[in-house]
C-alpha cells in the first residue's frame, strides 16, 4: 500500500498532466481518480478543495522551475547558452498530446482561477521575467546580445514569444515548431 505522501504526490503528478493538457476548469477529481484508480474521497482527504489542489500544484511547478533557473545561473554558462538551455527546458514540456507548460495552460483560465492560484501564476511569470532580464542584461554588458529596448522590455518580449510559440505548437500539433520559432528569436538577439 502506498504511503500517504506518495498518494499525495501521485495526485499532484496526475493533476499536473491533466491540467497541462486541458487547463484547470476542465479537470475534475473524477478525472484524477480514474487515472489513479482511487475514489474522489481519497483525493479530498489530501486536497479538501480543488482550489487547494490547484494552488499547491502551481506552487510546486513554480518551485521546480525556480530550481532549474538557479541551476542554469550557477552553471557558469555564457548568456547565450543560458537562454538556449532555458528554451530547451520549455521545449521538453511540449508534448504531442497537447501538454504544455502548466502555467501557460493555466493562463488561459486565469480569470476563473481561485485567487491563490492567480497569485502563483503571476509569481511564475514574474520569476521568468526577472531571470530573463538578468540574463539579457549580462549578455548586453558582455557583448553577447544586442537589442534596442531595455533588458526588462526585451525579457517581456522574449517571454511573450516563448508563450505564444508554445501555444502555436500545441494548436498546430507540431512540438518542433516551438524550437524553430525560439531559435529565430534567440539568433535575433545575438550580436554578430
N, C-alpha and C positions, 0 to 999 in steps of 0.2 A: 504494500500500500504506500503510495507516495506521501511524503511529508506535507504539512500544511503550507510551508514556504514554497515547496516545489509546485503544489497545486496553484498557488497564487501566481508564481512565475509563469506557469503554463497558461493560465488565464490571460495574463498580460501579453504573452507571446502571440496567442491566437487572436486576441482582440486587435493587436497591432497589425497583423497581416490582413485581417478583415477590413480594418479602418484605412489602411494604406490602399486598399483596393476599392472600397465603397464609400469612405467617409464615415463620419460619426453617426449621423442620423439614420443611415441605412442598416446599421448593425444593432442586433438585439442580443440579449443574454441567451435567448434560444439558439441563435446562430453560433455563439461561442460554445455553449453547452453541447450542441450537436457535434462539433468538431472534436471536443474533448471527451465525449461520452459521459457527461455529467449533467445533473439537473440544474435548473436555474437557482434553486435554493443553495446549492453549493457555491455558486458564483456570488450570490447575495451575502453569503457568510463572509466572504473576503472583501467584497465591494458592495456595501448596502445600497448604493445608488449608482446608476450609470455615470452620473457626473463625477463621482469619486473615482470610478474606474478610469474614465477619460482623463481626469486631471493627473492621476498617478502615472498613467501610460505616457502622457505628453511630457511630464516632468522627467520620467525615466529616459525617454527618447532625447530630450534636450541635454540631459547629463551625459548620455553616451556620445552625442555629437560634440559636446564640450571637451570630452576626453580626447576625441580624435583631433580636434583643433589644437589642444595643448600638446599632444604628441607631435603634430606637424610643426608647431612653433619651436619645440625643443630639439628637433631633429637636425638642426644646423643645415637646412636646405636653402638654396637660393630662393628669392621671392617667386621666380618663375616656377621652380619645382614645387614650391608650396601650393601655388594655385593649381598646378597640374594634378597634384595629389588630392587636393580639395575636390576638384571636378571628378576625379576618378572615384572618390568616396561616394559622391552623389550618383554617379553612373551605376554604381553597384546596387543601389536600391531601386533601380528601374527594372521592372520585370515584364515579360510578355503577357502575363495575366492581368496587367493593369496596376499592379502595386507600384507606388512611387513613395517618395519621402512622406512620412506621416504628417508632418506639419504643412506640407504643400497640399496634401489631400484635405487636411482639416481647414485650411484657409478658405476653401470653397464653402464650408459650413459655418464660417466664422460668426456670422450674425445670429446663428441659432445655438452656438455653443454655450455651455454654462460659463459664468463669469471667470471662475478659476481656470478653466481650460483656455479661455480667451487670453488671460494673462500669461499662461505658459506658452501659447503660440506666439504672442508678442515677444516674450523673452527669448524664444528660439530665434526669431528673425533678428532681434537686436544683437544677440550673440554673434550671429553670422555677419551682420553689418560691421560690428566692431572689429572682428577678426580680419575681415576683408580690408577694412580701412587701414588697419595696422600694416598688413602685408603690402598693400598698394603704396602706402607711404614709404615703407622700407625700399620697395622696388623703385620708386621715383627718386629717392635720395641716392640709391646705389647706381642709378642709371639703367636698370633693367627694364623699367617701364617708362612710357611717355604718354601722357594724357593731358588734356587741357582743363578739365574740371578739377575740383578738389578731390583728394583721396576718398572722402566720405561720399561725395556725389557719384564718383566712379564706382565705389563699392555698391551703392544702391542700384546703379545701372547694371552692374555685373550680376548682382543677386536677382534682380528682376529678369534678366536674360536667362539665368540658370533656372529659375522657377518656370518661366514661360517655355523654355526648351523642354523641361521635364513634362509639362502638360501636353505640349505638342507631340512629343514622342509617344506619350500614352494614347492620345487620340488617334494618331496615325498607326499605332501598334508597331512602332519601329524604334525600339530602345536605342539602337546605334545612332539615330538621328540626334539624340541629346548630345552625344560626344562630338559629333560633327559640328553642331552649332556652337558648342562651348569652345571647341578647338579654334574656330574662327575668331571668337571673341577674345580669347587669350592671345592669339597671334596679333590681333589689332592693338593690344596694349604694349606689346614688346617693342622696345627701342631697337631700331635697326642700325 
